[in-house]
Amino acid sequence: MRRVRFHAYGGPEVLRVEEAEPPVPGPGELLVRTEAIGVTLPCVRRTHGDGNGGGDPLPAMPGGEIAGTVVAVGPDVTGFAVGDRVTSLTFTGSYAELVLAPAFLADRIPDGASAVEAVALVRSGQVALAALSTAAPRDGESVLITGAASATGHLAVQLAKLQGVPRVVAAVSSAAKAAFLYGLGADEVVTYDQDSWGEPADIVLDGVGGELLPRALAAVTEGGRLIFFNSGGGTVPAYELLAGSKTITGLTMRRFTTVHRERYEQHRAQLWELAGAGRLRAAVHAELPLEEAAKAHEIIEARANLGKVVLRP
């Protein structure tokens, strides 16, 4: 089978296409022949390591979510069979033709839904819903979303409006993305380089982090809250939290899927219901062959995507 790995930390250029033996599913695992593979910002950042010689043990394979057909099941797996079309979070190791997926995170793809649609919804939609449910917007509260044109951000914009949030502010890297976001229901669009992002929001969902994190916190109104779900790190002035009575809550899907399993299952059903009814649209910016994984990473590093970037084996 073909797979994409990196043997050194760096930019898109470190990704290499290799031939390898198919993996064998162990307990609790499915072996899936992939039809679509999601490319995420955390995937891209993992190829860079942590800048201090750390990161994943090398060589490593990035990845976060897949969609495809089950070709083998682990010895203790129930509820799935060879031939089932599924989508699943994988957290790592998904840039390949054959991928191991945790059965407890797998979900059958509904009839009529494509693998690309499934992979665009499975992780990004789950992250968006988890961030919103963690924030728990109350009547009349406003929401600002950084990385709003990203795979997760553009779904969060739609989901916030579907939940009745009266003011949804989309924060992005370029004004060229404004039309896309207004078309999804955003009430305001701001760019990172603006001196002001307008009136502070009750809730900020931060999917970017890094140097942008202090700006995101400053955009939270007094007594408001910031949900931090990105892989970019960053630091905040403690005084800003104290003086503004603000709170920050961290969110990772790896923990959410285990600690909040019931909510995860509810969110999965909700996402499919909304997508099936045409009320939630997962935009796909690009579909690229597996061999062009480096190009997919370039798109995301350049912050050029409007929605999801997908690899097709």
N, C-alpha and C positions, 0 to 999 in steps of 0.2 A: 504494500500500500504506500501511497505518498503521504508525507507529513511535512510540516514546516516547523523548524526549531531555530533557536539562536544559541551560538557557542561562545559568544562574548557579548558584553553589554554595549549598547549603542542605539543608534537610530534605526530607521527602516532597513538600512543596508545590511544589518546583521542577520536578517531572516534568510534561512536557507531551506530549499526544498530537498527532501531526502526520501529514499526508499527504506522501508522498515517492515518487519514482520507484524502481522496483526496482533493486537493485544488479546488476552483471554479474560473474559469476565469472571470476577471472583464473587464471593458472597455479597448480595445486595447490589449487584451491578448488571447493567445491560450493555451489550455491544451493539452500537448503532452505526449503520452505514449513513454517513452524513449527506444531506441534500443541501443544507444551508448552515453556515457557521457565522455567528455574530462577532463583529469586531468592536471592541469597547475601548474607552479611554484607559481604564485600568490595564487592559491587555497591552496597549501601546506603552504605558509607563513602565510595565514590568520588564520590557526589553532594555530599559535604561538602568535597571537595578536601583539602588538607593543612593548612588553617587559616592558611596564610601566602600566600594568593593563588596557590598552585600547583595541582597536580592535573592532570587531563586538559585538553587544549585545548578550549575551549568553542566551539560547543555540542558536547555529548558524549552518547553512548548507552551506558548500562550493560549488563552482561550477562556471563554466565559459561558457560552451557550450554543446549543446545536439543535438542529431538527433533521429527522431522517427516519430510516426504517430499522427496526430491531432485527438483527441477524443471529443473535445468541443471547441467552439469559444465564445469569449466575445460578449456582446450585440451590439457593434458598429463596429465589425471587418468585413471587406470586403476583397475579394480576396483569402480567404482560406475557406476550408470546411472540415468537418469531413472525415477522410480517407486520406487526403493529407499527403504525406511523406515530412517532412521538417527538416531543420537544423537551429539552431539559437544560437546567443549569448544570455546568460542569466545573466551574471555578478555575480549571487549568486543563491543559492538554487536549484542546479541541480543534486545533488546526491540522486536521487529518481526515483521510477518507473513512477510517474506522476509529470510533472513539468510545471509551468507556464512560457511561453515565450512571450516576446514583439512581437506583430505581425509585427511591422515595421522593426524588425531585422531578421525576419524569411525568409527562402528561400526554395523553393521546391527542393528536391533532384532529379537530373536528372535521367531518366531511365537508368538502367544499373549500377548506382553508389550505393555502399553499404553505410549503416549508418556509419560504421567505417571510410570509406574514407571521408564521408561528415564531420564528426566531427573532423577529422584530418586536414581538410582544412579550416573550417569556421572561427575559431578564429586565429589559428597560421598563416595561409596564409594571413588573413587580417592584422594582426600585421606586418608581414614581408613586405607586399606591402605598408602599411601605412608608415613604417619606411623608406623604399627606396624612396617612392614618396616625403616624407618630406625632405630627404637628397638631392634628385634631382641630381644624379650623372651626371656630364658632361663628354664629350668625353675625354677618357684617364685617368679619375680619378680612384683611387683604393679604395677598401672597405675592412675593417676588421670587423668581426662579432664575438662578444663574445657569449658564450653559443651556439656555432655553431652546436653542435650535438643535441640540444634540438628540441622540436616540432616546435618552431618558427625559430630557427637558421638554421636548415637544409633546410627549405624552402627558407629562405633568401639567403642562398648560391646559390641555384639553380636559384632563381629569379634574383639575381644580374648578374649571367652569362648569363641568357636569355636576360637581358637588355644590354648586350654587355660590361659589366665591365671587363677590361683586366686583372686586378689583384684582386682576391678575397682571403683574408686571413681568415682562420678559427681558432679562438682561443678557446681552450677547456681545460678541467681539466686533461685529460690523453692522452698520446700518443697512447693508444690502440684504440682511436677513429679515428685515422688518415686515415686508409684505407676506412672507411665509408665515410668520407668527401671528400677524393680524388675521390671516386667513384661518388660523386654528382657534381664534377666539381671544387672543391676548388683548387686554384693554390699553396697555401702554407698552412701548418697547424702548429700552435705553441701551446705550453702549457703554462698555467698561471705561472708555476714556472720557466720558462726560464728567464735568465737575460735580454735577448733582444727578442722582437717580430719582429725583422727585421726592414726593412725600414718603417718609419711612413706612415700611410695611409691618404688619403685625407678625407675619411669618416670612422667613427667608429660607428657601430650599437651596442649599449650596452644592452644586455638582462640579465645581471647578477647583476651589481651594487655592493653595499656594499663596502667591502675592495678592490674590483677589480676596482672600478671606477677611482681612480687616475692613475692606470696603463693604463686604457682605454683612458683617456684623454692624457696621455703622448705619446700614440701611434698615436695621431692625428698630422699630419704635420702642419707647420706654415700656418695660414690662413684656416685651415681645420675645419671640423664640426663633432660634436658627437650628435647622436640621442639617447636619454636616454628613454628607454621604459620598464624598469624593475620595479619590486616592492621591490627591495632590498635597496633602499635609497643609502646613501653614501654622502661623502663630497669631494670637490675638492679645491685645492689651487687657490685662485683668481688670484695670480700672473701668474700662468700657462696660464690662459685665456688671460691676458693682454699682457704678453711677447710674446706669440705665436699667438696673434690675432685670437684665436680660439673661436668657438661658441658652445653652448650646447642648444639643443631643446628638451623639454620634450614631451612625447607622451603617451596618454592614449586612449584606444579604446572607453571608455564611452563618452568622449568628441568628439572623431573623428567621431563616428557614428551619432552624432547630428549636429555638426558644419560643417562636410564635408560629408553630406549625399550623394551627387552626386558622389563623389569619391569612397565612400564606395560601392555604387551600381556598379560602373564601375569595381572596384576591384573584386567584387563577380563574375561578368560575366567573367572577365579575368581569374580568378582562375579555374573556371569550364572548360573554353575553353582549357587552358593549360593542365589540368589534363585529360580531355577527349581525347586530342591529344597525350597523353603519354609523353608530354614534361616536366611535373612537377609531381614528385612522392612524395606522402606523406607517409613516412616510419612509420610503427606502431611497436613500441618496444614490447608492451605487451597488451593483452586483458585479463582483469581480471573480475570475477564476482563482483557485487556490494558489496557483503559481504567482499571482500578483498580490500576495499578502503585503509585500513591502509598499506597493502603491496604496493599498487600503490604509496602512498606517500613516503614509504621507498625508492623505486626505484629512485624517483626524488630527495629526500634529499641526496641520495648517489651519485648523478650526474652520474648514471649508464645508463640512457636511451639514445638510439640512435633513435630519432624520438619521436612519440607520445605514451603516455600511455592512455589506454581507459578502462573505466568500462562498463560492460555489465550487465544490470538488469536481 
